[in-house]
């Protein structure tokens, strides 16, 4: 049985005081649900504080990114070893903003995946198309290319440490949301692509998250789809009541 996962990507939001406030509300209000993993991804500066604050809870902490190199002269970057040394075992890689704004290529992401897995980290691997690609009916080709070039070089065993997050880029921060049917269509395609590479049994084990403007008002309908195993949540994860309402949408 695949895990149900709701991961909150806080992006470049929340200073230490704001982080403490949000974490305290999440800790107070999240009662935990069997089979549902709740993950928060604060900024680098607040990761250690978040980990210590949530140490004795059922809420996990992830990093939003990491460098592909183990160490060296890479000013301003953060390595896998730095993350694991403070208890962080999960990292988001390939987010659409990293691809678009910071020009991260599939080749760079493949290196990051390798480094994360080498350091025994779980990877939330993001993929997804932009509006023009969907309008041109290239969305399946784009997503499959991102998977093949950035992820499908890893072994079957390593795949057990991977969660895939589908981001329709046109639905991030725009208020637009893919319909539950559109989400299911792409999630089923992603699972089929994994099956073609790794086999049906392995594909059935991989959790695939939807990451495009998930809100309390639409989460239940989206999560009800067969191949949607949860959400990678942006803006709604910055309000404890909204984030936890999404996490409760599996009930």
Buried (B, 14 or more C-beta within 10 A) or exposed (E): EBEBBBBBBBBEBBEEEBBBEBBEBBBEBBEEBEEBBBBBBBBBEBBBBBBEBBEEEBBBBBBBBBBBBEEEEEEEBBBBEBBBEBBBBBBBBBBBBBBEEEEBEBEBBBBBBBBBBEBEBBBBBBBBBBBEBBEEEBBBEBBBEBBBBBBBEBEEEBBEBBBBBBBBBBBBEEEEBBEBEBBBBBBBBBBBBBBEBBEEEBBEBBBBBBBBBBBBEBBBBBBEBEBBBBBBBBBBBBBBEBBBBBBBBBE
